[in-house]
Amino acid sequence: MRLCVGDGIEGIGLDCIVYGEFGSAWVPVRGNGELEVACVLSHFLHEPLEFAGRGHQNREEFRREMRMLQIAQKVQKDRRAVWYGAGVAALLVVFFAQLLAVNRRTSMCWDEGHHLFDGYTIVRHHDYGLNPEAPPLAKVVAALPVLPMRLYEPLQQGRDSQLEAFVDGREFLFRNDADHVLGRGRVAISFFTLALAVMVFFLGRRMFGVTTGLIALAFLVFDPNLLAHGALVTTDAAITCMVLAAIYSWYSYILKPDLPRLLLAGVLAGLACATKFTGIFLAPCMVLMVGVAYLEDRDRRLALKRLAGVAVVGAVALAVLWAAYGFRYAARPDGRAQNPGLAAYLNQYAAVANPAPLRVMARAHVLPEAYLWGLANTKLTEQRDISHLFGRLRRHGTWMYFPAVIAVKSTLPFLAMLALAIYVAVRERSLRRRWLMLLVPVAVFLGLAMHSDMNIGLRHILPIYPFLYIVGASAVGWLVARDTRWLVGVAALLVFQVVSSARSFPGYMAYANEAWGGQRNVHRLLSDSNSDWGQQLKTVAAYLNERGVKQCWMAYTASGVADERYYGVPCRPLSTMVNLWWIPAPMEVPREIEGPVLISDDELEGIDLPYGAPNPYAAFRKLKPAAILDGGVMVYDGRFDVTEASKAVERARAARSH
């Protein structure tokens, strides 16, 4: 190969051009005569360079060659962009199609009815007090598509706030066409999930290149946990989207501090806080990201500017949060009272935590009343919920819960990518530095979750997954760039991801990876929204219809919240905590019953019972079910003694009569 060195031709800024069999490259010359390639258009140079001396005999020929190279570079870049764009578009179409399929194949899950009706009352009546256990943004977005519909709206009865929301949410859905109403809300939430996927591609591309963006997107599109929650009218998909958006915008500000980026970060952080209370965790994330940036550039003045930016983000976020509540302190309009009121609720809160900070903020109107009520509710719920891990019930959570959940419910290809990232981290320092930025939100959200007693599902750490997919994809991309034989391994992992995810459809909620026995075994390991959120009624109805079953019994975890008959489930109800004590349903349960008997995983494990209370369905845990539906409903054939369930019905009836 022959190297010709020019004399700094007319401000081109590159001093030479390399001609060879494998393409061309511009090469600058340093003062000491060392050469380094500045741009290779098509292929790497694989021949020793022959230095031809200074000067160029034909400047016009040189200029033409320069122009031709620039044109060739642009054509090749445009061609690649078309292919990349087509790949991204195809993946997004597949992703959205899967979300629509989940929408159609799953019944209402536990929280969806009250979230949708709460959003509807916020938009229609500016009432933030129906059930302020979650901030309004996701609920409002879900309700927007149902506003044009002519719907029956239940009249509120002044019951306890959460009871009112669940009862009215059920009436709102099932006195109307539940599938049609809920389907619209689910499609609206799906756009949060779709936006999340788009941002994963662009953030991966910005930090590590287009290959990383494509790999991260391809694996994310087939993540069963994201598919499980990505189309539900809950806050989990929305907060995952908003956390990534806020971190992305803050990362952009760190790279180039200017006012538009700063304001955008503040707006997105505020929207995250208006989606779920864990949006507050963005504050420590942003501070720590400033620290990571300082370790890289050692610019104290810039670090102080970025820390001041955190304060600005906080102020903007607070304004956005108030806007989400209509700039009104009172939770309810027209002087109507919250039930229970905030003062009384904080008295209950005093049993589990110090209420003084919330009381001070209430007196000073620092935050809206409904938001403060929801913060208190989060802590109270954390104390009430029982944890189930590896077949054992715990009164409170354990730090082991979320690491165990990640090991069980993450796909094996995802875990393999993280293992490869550890391998690459040992070998490539430059990647480690950029990974620190992505691992800050992972460490904050996972660390705080591990410190919490609310151990009821992987969904509470769903926001860490997009960041980890980018880390894993960048590691894989680094390996591929150094040895294209790694492409075979990447393709194999992606096929594994697709097949593993598809096998669990439509019961993505109960996904467990193959190392733990898959979907059919998850009920032995985990419960609640890891396996059973009451979303299986369509599958249950199809199973019973195929077998011509008209007489059956069912202990259904969402009995009283959802309407089993709407979905075509003919079973008579067995007692649960909800349909006995919270939303009572008429029932007669004899001491002995003839199957089929269907039992939701939550009832089988007894996680809804008071801690230590006897489980009326404990005997069924020793039996092998005839079928496991969507990983969360067990079917038993035969004749069974259910004396304890019958006695529970009698006790509840006696208590209500007095």
Solvent accessible surface area in square Angstrom, and as a share of the most:
residue,aa,sasa,rsa
1,M,39,0.17
2,R,130,0.47
3,L,0,0.00
4,C,15,0.09
5,V,1,0.00
6,G,1,0.01
7,D,73,0.38
8,G,35,0.34
9,I,4,0.02
10,E,125,0.56
11,G,74,0.71
12,I,60,0.30
13,G,63,0.60
14,L,39,0.19
15,D,42,0.22
16,C,0,0.00
17,I,0,0.00
18,V,0,0.00
19,Y,66,0.25
20,G,32,0.31
21,E,137,0.62
22,F,63,0.26
23,G,22,0.21
24,S,17,0.11
25,A,1,0.01
26,W,21,0.07
27,V,1,0.00
28,P,28,0.18
29,V,39,0.22
30,R,123,0.45
31,G,92,0.89
32,N,110,0.56
33,G,46,0.44
34,E,89,0.40
35,L,59,0.29
36,E,78,0.35
37,V,66,0.38
38,A,54,0.42
39,C,29,0.17
40,V,49,0.28
41,L,24,0.12
42,S,59,0.38
43,H,105,0.47
44,F,157,0.65
45,L,38,0.19
46,H,126,0.56
47,E,54,0.24
48,P,122,0.77
49,L,71,0.35
50,E,103,0.46
51,F,117,0.49
52,A,41,0.31
53,G,26,0.25
54,R,164,0.60
55,G,28,0.27
56,H,41,0.18
57,Q,192,0.85
58,N,63,0.32
59,R,114,0.41
60,E,93,0.42
61,E,83,0.37
62,F,1,0.00
63,R,50,0.18
64,R,119,0.43
65,E,37,0.16
66,M,5,0.02
67,R,125,0.46
68,M,123,0.55
69,L,16,0.08
70,Q,93,0.42
71,I,113,0.57
72,A,51,0.40
73,Q,69,0.31
74,K,129,0.55
75,V,72,0.41
76,Q,55,0.25
77,K,127,0.54
78,D,65,0.34
79,R,138,0.50
80,R,106,0.39
81,A,58,0.45
82,V,103,0.59
83,W,180,0.63
84,Y,67,0.25
85,G,38,0.36
86,A,54,0.42
87,G,28,0.27
88,V,18,0.10
89,A,53,0.41
90,A,55,0.43
91,L,33,0.17
92,L,32,0.16
93,V,103,0.59
94,V,60,0.35
95,F,0,0.00
96,F,45,0.19
97,A,53,0.41
98,Q,31,0.14
99,L,0,0.00
100,L,66,0.33
101,A,34,0.27
102,V,3,0.02
103,N,18,0.09
104,R,192,0.70
105,R,107,0.39
106,T,7,0.04
107,S,1,0.01
108,M,1,0.00
109,C,0,0.00
110,W,54,0.19
111,D,18,0.09
112,E,0,0.00
113,G,1,0.01
114,H,2,0.01
115,H,8,0.04
116,L,0,0.00
117,F,0,0.00
118,D,1,0.01
119,G,0,0.00
120,Y,10,0.04
121,T,0,0.00
122,I,11,0.06
123,V,44,0.25
124,R,114,0.42
125,H,81,0.36
126,H,111,0.50
127,D,1,0.01
128,Y,21,0.08
129,G,0,0.00
130,L,2,0.01
131,N,1,0.00
132,P,5,0.03
133,E,38,0.17
134,A,12,0.09
135,P,0,0.00
136,P,3,0.02
137,L,36,0.18
138,A,2,0.01
139,K,4,0.02
140,V,32,0.19
141,V,37,0.21
142,A,0,0.00
143,A,0,0.00
144,L,86,0.43
145,P,43,0.27
146,V,0,0.00
147,L,36,0.18
148,P,109,0.68
149,M,31,0.14
150,R,243,0.89
151,L,34,0.17
152,Y,85,0.32
153,E,62,0.28
154,P,9,0.06
155,L,145,0.72
156,Q,46,0.21
157,Q,112,0.50
158,G,57,0.55
159,R,80,0.29
160,D,65,0.34
161,S,6,0.04
162,Q,30,0.13
163,L,38,0.19
164,E,5,0.02
165,A,0,0.00
166,F,10,0.04
167,V,15,0.09
168,D,2,0.01
169,G,0,0.00
170,R,58,0.21
171,E,45,0.20
172,F,0,0.00
173,L,0,0.00
174,F,30,0.13
175,R,142,0.52
176,N,25,0.13
177,D,75,0.39
178,A,1,0.00
179,D,63,0.33
180,H,88,0.39
181,V,0,0.00
182,L,5,0.02
183,G,14,0.13
184,R,81,0.30
185,G,0,0.00
186,R,3,0.01
187,V,46,0.27
188,A,10,0.08
189,I,1,0.00
190,S,1,0.01
191,F,111,0.46
192,F,26,0.11
193,T,0,0.00
194,L,37,0.18
195,A,42,0.33
196,L,0,0.00
197,A,0,0.00
198,V,48,0.27
199,M,33,0.15
200,V,0,0.00
201,F,10,0.04
202,F,80,0.34
203,L,2,0.01
204,G,0,0.00
205,R,113,0.41
206,R,105,0.38
207,M,10,0.04
208,F,36,0.15
209,G,29,0.27
210,V,34,0.20
211,T,65,0.38
212,T,5,0.03
213,G,0,0.00
214,L,38,0.19
215,I,19,0.10
216,A,0,0.00
217,L,0,0.00
218,A,10,0.08
219,F,2,0.01
220,L,1,0.01
221,V,0,0.00
222,F,28,0.12
223,D,2,0.01
224,P,0,0.00
225,N,3,0.02
226,L,6,0.03
227,L,0,0.00
228,A,6,0.04
229,H,7,0.03
230,G,0,0.00
231,A,0,0.00
232,L,3,0.02
233,V,2,0.01
234,T,4,0.02
235,T,9,0.05
236,D,0,0.00
237,A,1,0.00
238,A,0,0.00
239,I,3,0.02
240,T,1,0.00
241,C,6,0.04
242,M,14,0.06
243,V,1,0.00
244,L,0,0.00
245,A,9,0.07
246,A,0,0.00
247,I,4,0.02
248,Y,37,0.14
249,S,7,0.05
250,W,0,0.00
251,Y,19,0.07
252,S,11,0.07
253,Y,6,0.02
254,I,3,0.02
255,L,94,0.47
256,K,118,0.50
257,P,32,0.20
258,D,44,0.23
259,L,110,0.55
260,P,97,0.61
261,R,69,0.25
262,L,15,0.08
263,L,76,0.38
264,L,93,0.46
265,A,0,0.00
266,G,0,0.00
267,V,59,0.34
268,L,29,0.14
269,A,5,0.04
270,G,0,0.00
271,L,50,0.25
272,A,0,0.00
273,C,20,0.12
274,A,0,0.00
275,T,0,0.00
276,K,31,0.13
277,F,17,0.07
278,T,35,0.20
279,G,1,0.01
280,I,76,0.39
281,F,54,0.23
282,L,4,0.02
283,A,55,0.42
284,P,55,0.34
285,C,0,0.00
286,M,3,0.01
287,V,67,0.38
288,L,90,0.45
289,M,1,0.00
290,V,4,0.02
291,G,34,0.33
292,V,22,0.12
293,A,7,0.05
294,Y,61,0.23
295,L,102,0.50
296,E,101,0.45
297,D,59,0.31
298,R,156,0.57
299,D,59,0.30
300,R,176,0.64
301,R,205,0.75
302,L,46,0.23
303,A,11,0.08
304,L,113,0.56
305,K,105,0.45
306,R,12,0.04
307,L,76,0.38
308,A,59,0.46
309,G,2,0.02
310,V,24,0.14
311,A,70,0.54
312,V,55,0.32
313,V,5,0.03
314,G,38,0.37
315,A,66,0.51
316,V,31,0.18
317,A,11,0.08
318,L,72,0.36
319,A,54,0.42
320,V,26,0.15
321,L,7,0.03
322,W,39,0.14
323,A,48,0.38
324,A,29,0.23
325,Y,7,0.03
326,G,45,0.43
327,F,142,0.59
328,R,68,0.25
329,Y,48,0.18
330,A,46,0.36
331,A,2,0.01
332,R,31,0.11
333,P,17,0.11
334,D,137,0.71
335,G,78,0.75
336,R,112,0.41
337,A,84,0.65
338,Q,14,0.06
339,N,60,0.31
340,P,24,0.15
341,G,28,0.27
342,L,12,0.06
343,A,78,0.60
344,A,49,0.38
345,Y,11,0.04
346,L,3,0.02
347,N,94,0.48
348,Q,88,0.39
349,Y,23,0.09
350,A,49,0.38
351,A,92,0.71
352,V,49,0.28
353,A,29,0.23
354,N,101,0.52
355,P,13,0.08
356,A,46,0.35
357,P,73,0.46
358,L,14,0.07
359,R,81,0.29
360,V,80,0.46
361,M,48,0.22
362,A,15,0.12
363,R,176,0.64
364,A,66,0.51
365,H,95,0.42
366,V,62,0.36
367,L,21,0.10
368,P,1,0.01
369,E,31,0.14
370,A,1,0.01
371,Y,3,0.01
372,L,0,0.00
373,W,3,0.01
374,G,0,0.00
375,L,36,0.18
376,A,0,0.00
377,N,5,0.03
378,T,49,0.29
379,K,62,0.26
380,L,14,0.07
381,T,32,0.19
382,E,17,0.08
383,Q,37,0.16
384,R,127,0.46
385,D,39,0.20
386,I,13,0.07
387,S,1,0.01
388,H,6,0.03
389,L,5,0.02
390,F,94,0.39
391,G,33,0.32
392,R,149,0.54
393,L,56,0.28
394,R,39,0.14
395,R,90,0.33
396,H,73,0.32
397,G,20,0.19
398,T,20,0.12
399,W,162,0.57
400,M,83,0.37
401,Y,3,0.01
402,F,2,0.01
403,P,48,0.30
404,A,15,0.11
405,V,0,0.00
406,I,24,0.12
407,A,35,0.27
408,V,0,0.00
409,K,5,0.02
410,S,0,0.00
411,T,0,0.00
412,L,51,0.25
413,P,0,0.00
414,F,1,0.00
415,L,52,0.26
416,A,34,0.27
417,M,1,0.00
418,L,37,0.18
419,A,59,0.46
420,L,36,0.18
421,A,7,0.06
422,I,123,0.62
423,Y,101,0.38
424,V,0,0.00
425,A,21,0.16
426,V,119,0.68
427,R,146,0.53
428,E,38,0.17
429,R,152,0.56
430,S,47,0.30
431,L,9,0.04
432,R,95,0.35
433,R,102,0.37
434,R,88,0.32
435,W,10,0.04
436,L,82,0.41
437,M,17,0.07
438,L,4,0.02
439,L,62,0.31
440,V,14,0.08
441,P,1,0.00
442,V,13,0.08
443,A,65,0.51
444,V,15,0.09
445,F,5,0.02
446,L,34,0.17
447,G,35,0.34
448,L,71,0.35
449,A,13,0.10
450,M,51,0.23
451,H,159,0.71
452,S,28,0.18
453,D,36,0.19
454,M,31,0.14
455,N,4,0.02
456,I,18,0.09
457,G,0,0.00
458,L,3,0.02
459,R,24,0.09
460,H,36,0.16
461,I,0,0.00
462,L,2,0.01
463,P,5,0.03
464,I,1,0.00
465,Y,6,0.02
466,P,1,0.01
467,F,1,0.01
468,L,18,0.09
469,Y,1,0.00
470,I,0,0.00
471,V,6,0.03
472,G,0,0.00
473,A,0,0.00
474,S,3,0.02
475,A,0,0.00
476,V,2,0.01
477,G,10,0.10
478,W,31,0.11
479,L,8,0.04
480,V,16,0.09
481,A,79,0.61
482,R,143,0.52
483,D,43,0.22
484,T,96,0.56
485,R,187,0.68
486,W,92,0.32
487,L,96,0.48
488,V,113,0.65
489,G,33,0.31
490,V,17,0.10
491,A,54,0.42
492,A,60,0.47
493,L,37,0.19
494,L,50,0.25
495,V,92,0.53
496,F,83,0.35
497,Q,0,0.00
498,V,49,0.28
499,V,77,0.44
500,S,3,0.02
501,S,1,0.00
502,A,60,0.47
503,R,178,0.65
504,S,5,0.03
505,F,70,0.29
506,P,13,0.08
507,G,1,0.01
508,Y,8,0.03
509,M,9,0.04
510,A,0,0.00
511,Y,4,0.02
512,A,2,0.02
513,N,0,0.00
514,E,63,0.28
515,A,74,0.57
516,W,91,0.32
517,G,49,0.47
518,G,13,0.13
519,Q,41,0.18
520,R,138,0.50
521,N,41,0.21
522,V,0,0.00
523,H,9,0.04
524,R,128,0.47
525,L,23,0.11
526,L,0,0.00
527,S,4,0.03
528,D,27,0.14
529,S,2,0.01
530,N,0,0.00
531,S,0,0.00
532,D,0,0.00
533,W,13,0.04
534,G,0,0.00
535,Q,6,0.03
536,Q,1,0.00
537,L,0,0.00
538,K,47,0.20
539,T,23,0.13
540,V,0,0.00
541,A,7,0.05
542,A,49,0.38
543,Y,28,0.11
544,L,1,0.00
545,N,95,0.49
546,E,137,0.61
547,R,134,0.49
548,G,51,0.49
549,V,25,0.14
550,K,140,0.59
551,Q,137,0.61
552,C,2,0.01
553,W,20,0.07
554,M,7,0.03
555,A,0,0.00
556,Y,1,0.00
557,T,5,0.03
558,A,0,0.00
559,S,5,0.04
560,G,8,0.08
561,V,3,0.02
562,A,3,0.02
563,D,49,0.25
564,E,31,0.14
565,R,150,0.55
566,Y,77,0.29
567,Y,21,0.08
568,G,41,0.39
569,V,1,0.00
570,P,28,0.18
571,C,10,0.06
572,R,103,0.38
573,P,41,0.26
574,L,0,0.00
575,S,3,0.02
576,T,7,0.04
577,M,52,0.23
578,V,14,0.08
579,N,1,0.00
580,L,7,0.03
581,W,118,0.41
582,W,84,0.29
583,I,11,0.06
584,P,69,0.43
585,A,30,0.23
586,P,130,0.82
587,M,20,0.09
588,E,115,0.51
589,V,12,0.07
590,P,61,0.38
591,R,109,0.40
592,E,82,0.37
593,I,3,0.02
594,E,92,0.41
595,G,16,0.16
596,P,23,0.14
597,V,0,0.00
598,L,0,0.00
599,I,0,0.00
600,S,0,0.00
601,D,0,0.00
602,D,7,0.04
603,E,10,0.05
604,L,5,0.02
605,E,8,0.03
606,G,5,0.05
607,I,11,0.06
608,D,54,0.28
609,L,31,0.16
610,P,80,0.50
611,Y,112,0.42
612,G,75,0.72
613,A,38,0.30
614,P,111,0.70
615,N,30,0.15
616,P,29,0.19
617,Y,3,0.01
618,A,43,0.34
619,A,68,0.53
620,F,5,0.02
621,R,105,0.38
622,K,180,0.76
623,L,79,0.39
624,K,178,0.76
625,P,13,0.08
626,A,61,0.48
627,A,16,0.12
628,I,24,0.12
629,L,14,0.07
630,D,13,0.07
631,G,1,0.01
632,G,0,0.00
633,V,0,0.00
634,M,1,0.00
635,V,1,0.00
636,Y,7,0.03
637,D,88,0.46
638,G,32,0.31
639,R,145,0.53
640,F,28,0.12
641,D,102,0.53
642,V,1,0.01
643,T,34,0.20
644,E,83,0.37
645,A,0,0.00
646,S,4,0.03
647,K,75,0.32
648,A,15,0.12
649,V,6,0.03
650,E,75,0.34
651,R,133,0.48
652,A,0,0.00
653,R,98,0.36
654,A,49,0.38
655,A,54,0.42
656,R,116,0.42
657,S,88,0.56
658,H,191,0.85
